[in-house]
């Protein structure tokens, strides 16, 4: 077998991710599984754990390579939140003060950059305990070629950055959220010292990193997410299903979807809303149920809770449309990629990086954030036309196979790692000349 481009390399990853679970966890699992099958390499993943008794590193042979999982305990606290309108206004005001004052080119060149480099980051709930010590130990005991930060801008990530720079190991930061996060001071601190800067979508990249930025996008298992693999639902609703696969928090827009569906019902178009995701905030969950009752939709909504992948695939397969009226500044939501792989058209707000995953008018529809009327109109259009759903579904499946397969994701990472390491080697050669 011909050696892969990452043959013999060791990559250390740090992420705010647990051993399994959400979107980042699935991204890393899929990515590492594919890379290790293609390359005789080692991936060491520092991950979070809430297990009361820490165990040591766990090694797993995958394909040609080795995956080493190193658990880190978590600073206790409640990470779930659903920001109020007043909270959003405060956040907006702070961001504008930062952008207009500190990021003013004159102030930034005079004092801002140096001040940011020395910025002390406070420990927050949900961050890892001992990330720097764990990183330093790995770097002492193994030859690591590249450190990848899949979360940065926190005190724990700061420890990892310090250890990597002290050991002279190349460092890459990969943002899994919307690119406006690169404007945050703490994140900018780490970007300034990174050898590579990447994200999962190419939208709204700030000017200060535009010439350094690489879009690594996302990837899903398009063989797994295929409509023909879906099993029939037990106790399936009689009405067409509109699926919203996301946590039950205000930012994901469940209330907007209820309002749009209620509008359709008043015009004689019935559908069943299916909310697939854990309920992270009891206050919002109660508000959502009150809105469902007020809108006369009580018998037309199902709360599915957290589904495993097979169950989620079955609901994608049974759904006429997948909706994501999100207000959250998403990176590139996997659910819109999975839906398209399952030949289901998507209607979504173009918030954050959502627009990088949908070809509006071809694989689904993109709307201005908060456009409930537009949401209702596009749902009406799709629910009223099986042929339109089929055409969009075929286009979505083709797009998923071409752009978002695991093979395409691994190709992008292999090229990028090689480029970063080559540039670092060339830089050292120049400095030693």
Secondary structure by P-SEA (a helix, b strand, c coil): ccccccccbbbbbbccccccccaaaaaaaaaaaaaaaaccbbbbbbccccccccccbbbbbcccbbbbbbbbbccccccbbbbcaaaaaaaaaaaaaaaaccccaaaaaccaaaaaaabbbbbbcccccaaaaaaaaaaacccccbbbbcccccaaaaaaaaaaaaaccbbbbbbcccccccccaaaaaaaaaccccccccccccccccccccccccccccccccccccccccccccccccccccccccccccaaaaaaaaaaaaaacbbbbbbbbcccccaaaaaaaaaaaaaacccccccccccccaaaaaaaaaaccbbbccccccccccaaaaaaaaacbbbbbcccccccccccccccbbbbcccaaaaaaaaaaaaaacaaaaaaaaaaaaaaaaccccaaaaaaaaaaaaaaaaaaaaaaaaaaac
